[in-house]
Amino acid sequence: MPAPAPETFLSGRSGHVGPRRAVSLRAADALLDLELRLRRVPARLDRLAAEPPARRVLALCIYRPGSERVAAVARELAGSRHQVTLAFGSTGEEAGELREHTVADGLPGGKFQNLNTVLERLGAAGRLADWTVIVDDDVVLPERFLDRLIGVCERLGLALAQPAQALSSHAAWPVTRRRRGVLARDTRFVEIGPVTAIRGDAAAELVPFPELRFGWGLDLHWSALGREQGWRLGVLDALPVRHDEAPVAAGYAREEAVAEAQRFLAERPYLPSSQAHATLAVHRRL
């Protein structure tokens, strides 16, 4: 099949937040956080977090040597009331404080190639989760993140979900940025990072992951599969994460990522990027 044109699967935006804009956008994020507290949204999220029974959660992360945020990510996820298995992989040597959670080190591939190696090391244990949560090593998670995430996802019946990205994050897809006065939204599209939550039935269809080094276009393929399967997708605005250390494609060649996506999507259904920006429903109260 002919390779799809890049404009059909690229967002059309870089999403990069420069240092000057970052200052004002961090201030705007702080005001939105204050507004959530004044509206007592955290208390509502905690009530939702207490509703589901204890779930089996598989938390996956590939981290790089010297990552300054991954230890905090591990601590936040491990503090959940759910039965959490932390399964981390390192692209270099394992970090001492993450030794008990690192199941593979010296990983040479891309994110999803490396995640597959981690899953192989886990064996059957990696296929029993009610939720699989994939987290990048350079993200900042809000408090009580995992409990609140699962509470909102289960209340809304989401199969694929992501926390919204903070205004100060590098985010190429505008639909994923947090919105004022909104707790969550139904969308057609959920990113493959920096944080992605996958319900167990959806994970059974999506795992093992395609052997992609860069992964561009994978989220659009997942969106098409979700539409075929009748899955509900969503962005959680009340749980914004900050992902602001490095712009998209900062560590690799954009041209290689585009070429890989063209090869991958030429043989698979995918949601055109023009449709990925849509919000299907807005939830201001839960």
C-alpha positions in Angstrom: 0.0 0.0 0.0 1.2 3.5 -0.6 2.8 5.4 2.3 0.3 7.8 3.9 1.1 11.5 3.6 2.7 12.9 6.8 0.0 15.6 7.1 -2.6 12.8 7.7 -0.9 11.6 10.9 1.1 14.6 12.2 -0.5 17.1 14.6 0.6 20.0 12.5 2.1 21.7 15.6 5.4 21.3 17.4 3.9 21.9 20.9 7.3 23.3 22.1 7.1 25.7 25.0 10.1 28.1 25.0 11.7 29.3 28.2 10.0 32.7 28.1 6.5 31.4 27.6 7.2 28.7 30.2 7.3 31.2 33.0 3.9 32.7 32.2 2.3 29.3 31.5 3.6 27.8 34.8 1.9 30.8 36.5 -1.3 30.0 34.6 -1.1 26.4 35.6 -0.8 27.5 39.3 -3.9 29.6 39.0 -5.9 26.7 37.4 -4.6 24.4 40.3 -5.8 27.0 42.8 -9.2 27.1 41.1 -9.6 23.3 41.3 -8.9 23.5 45.1 -11.4 26.3 45.6 -14.0 24.3 43.8 -13.1 21.3 46.0 -12.3 19.2 43.0 -9.6 17.2 44.9 -12.2 16.1 47.4 -14.5 14.9 44.6 -11.7 13.1 43.0 -10.9 11.3 46.3 -14.5 10.2 46.5 -14.3 8.7 43.1 -10.9 7.2 43.9 -12.5 5.3 46.8 -15.3 3.8 44.7 -13.6 0.9 42.8 -12.4 -2.2 44.6 -8.6 -2.7 44.8 -7.4 -3.2 41.2 -4.3 -5.0 39.9 -2.3 -2.3 38.2 0.8 -2.8 36.1 2.9 0.4 36.0 5.5 0.4 33.2 8.3 2.8 32.7 11.5 3.0 30.7 14.1 5.3 32.3 17.4 6.7 31.2 20.5 7.0 33.3 20.5 10.3 35.2 16.7 10.7 35.1 15.9 13.2 37.9 12.2 12.5 38.0 11.8 8.8 37.7 12.3 8.0 41.4 9.5 10.4 42.3 7.3 8.8 39.7 7.9 5.4 41.3 7.1 6.7 44.8 3.9 8.3 43.7 2.7 5.2 41.9 3.7 2.8 44.7 1.7 4.9 47.2 -1.6 3.8 45.6 -4.2 1.8 47.5 -4.4 -0.5 44.5 -2.2 -3.6 44.0 0.5 -2.0 42.0 3.4 -3.8 40.2 6.1 -1.5 39.2 8.0 -2.9 36.2 10.7 -0.6 35.1 13.4 -0.9 32.4 16.6 1.0 32.1 18.4 2.0 28.9 21.6 1.9 30.9 22.6 0.6 34.3 19.8 0.2 36.9 19.4 3.0 39.3 20.1 2.0 42.9 16.9 3.3 44.4 14.9 1.6 41.6 16.7 -1.8 41.8 13.7 -3.7 43.2 11.5 -2.4 40.4 13.9 -2.7 37.5 13.4 -5.9 35.6 15.6 -5.2 32.6 18.6 -2.9 32.0 20.9 -2.0 29.2 17.9 -1.8 26.9 18.9 -0.7 23.4 15.6 -0.2 21.6 12.9 2.4 21.4 10.3 2.9 24.0 7.8 0.3 22.9 10.5 -2.2 21.9 11.9 -1.8 25.4 8.5 -2.1 27.0 8.0 -5.4 25.2 11.3 -6.7 26.7 10.0 -5.7 30.2 6.7 -7.5 29.6 8.6 -10.6 28.4 10.6 -10.7 31.6 7.4 -10.5 33.6 5.8 -13.4 31.8 2.2 -14.3 32.8 2.3 -11.7 35.6 2.3 -9.0 33.0 -1.0 -10.2 31.5 -3.2 -10.2 34.7 -3.6 -6.5 35.3 -7.0 -4.7 35.4 -5.1 -1.6 34.3 -1.8 -1.0 32.6 -0.3 2.5 33.0 2.7 3.6 30.9 4.7 6.5 32.4 7.6 8.4 30.9 10.6 9.0 33.1 10.5 12.8 32.9 6.9 13.5 33.9 5.7 15.2 37.1 2.6 13.5 38.6 0.1 15.2 40.8 -0.6 13.7 44.3 -2.8 10.7 44.7 -2.5 10.4 40.9 -3.1 6.7 40.3 -6.1 6.3 42.7 -7.8 9.3 41.2 -7.0 8.3 37.7 -8.6 4.9 38.1 -11.6 6.4 39.9 -12.3 8.8 37.1 -11.7 6.2 34.4 -14.0 3.7 35.9 -16.7 6.2 36.6 -16.7 7.3 32.9 -16.1 3.8 31.5 -12.9 4.7 29.8 -10.8 2.0 28.1 -8.0 4.3 27.0 -7.2 7.5 28.9 -4.5 10.0 29.7 -4.1 12.8 32.1 -4.2 16.2 30.4 -0.9 17.9 29.8 -0.2 21.1 31.8 -0.2 24.3 29.9 3.6 24.5 30.4 4.2 21.1 29.0 5.6 20.3 25.5 2.5 18.9 23.9 2.0 18.6 20.1 -1.7 17.7 20.3 -3.9 20.6 21.6 -6.7 18.3 22.5 -4.5 16.9 25.3 -3.9 20.2 27.1 -5.8 20.9 30.2 -8.9 23.1 30.0 -10.3 25.4 32.6 -13.4 24.4 34.4 -13.4 20.9 33.0 -12.8 17.6 34.9 -12.6 15.3 31.9 -13.5 14.9 28.3 -14.4 12.1 25.9 -12.1 12.3 22.9 -11.3 10.3 19.8 -7.6 10.3 20.6 -5.3 9.4 23.5 -1.5 9.9 23.2 1.1 7.2 23.7 2.8 9.4 26.3 3.8 10.9 28.6 1.2 8.9 30.6 -1.3 6.4 29.1 -3.8 4.2 31.0 -5.1 1.1 29.3 -8.0 -1.0 30.7 -7.4 -4.7 30.9 -9.6 -5.7 28.0 -8.0 -3.1 25.8 -4.5 -4.2 26.9 -5.4 -7.7 25.7 -5.8 -6.3 22.2 -2.8 -3.9 22.3 -0.1 -5.9 24.0 2.5 -6.9 23.0 3.2 -3.5 21.5 4.4 -3.1 17.9 8.1 -3.2 17.6 8.5 0.5 16.9 11.5 2.6 17.8 9.8 6.0 17.8 6.1 5.1 17.9 4.7 8.1 15.9 1.3 7.2 14.6 0.7 4.4 17.1 -1.8 6.4 19.1 -3.8 7.2 15.9 -3.8 3.4 15.1 -5.0 2.8 18.7 -7.7 5.4 18.2 -9.0 3.6 15.1 -9.0 0.3 16.9 -10.9 1.9 19.8 -13.5 3.1 17.4 -13.8 -0.4 15.9 -14.0 -2.0 19.4 -16.4 0.5 20.8 -13.9 1.7 23.4 -14.4 5.0 25.2 -11.4 7.3 25.2 -10.8 10.3 27.3 -8.5 13.1 28.6 -8.6 13.9 32.3 -8.3 17.6 32.8 -8.5 17.5 36.6 -5.3 15.4 36.8 -2.8 17.4 34.7 0.8 16.2 34.5 3.8 18.3 33.6 6.1 17.1 30.8 8.5 20.0 30.1 12.1 18.7 30.2 12.6 18.0 26.5 10.6 18.8 23.3 9.2 16.1 21.1 11.9 14.5 18.9 14.7 16.2 20.9 16.7 13.0 21.1 16.2 11.5 17.6 15.8 12.5 14.0 12.3 13.6 13.1 12.7 12.3 9.5 13.3 8.8 10.8 10.2 8.9 13.0 8.1 10.1 10.1 9.4 7.4 7.8 8.7 4.7 10.5 5.2 5.9 10.9 4.6 5.8 7.2 5.7 2.2 7.0 3.6 1.3 10.0 0.4 3.1 9.1 0.5 2.0 5.4 -0.7 -1.4 6.5 -3.1 -0.5 9.4 -6.2 1.6 10.0 -5.6 4.9 11.8 -7.5 8.0 12.8 -6.6 10.9 10.5 -5.0 13.7 12.5 -7.7 16.1 11.4 -10.2 14.1 13.4 -7.9 13.6 16.5 -8.5 17.2 17.7 -12.2 16.7 18.4 -13.8 16.7 21.9 -16.9 14.5 21.9 -18.2 15.3 25.4 -17.2 17.6 28.3 -17.6 16.6 32.0 -17.7 19.5 34.4 -19.1 17.4 37.3 -18.5 13.7 38.1 
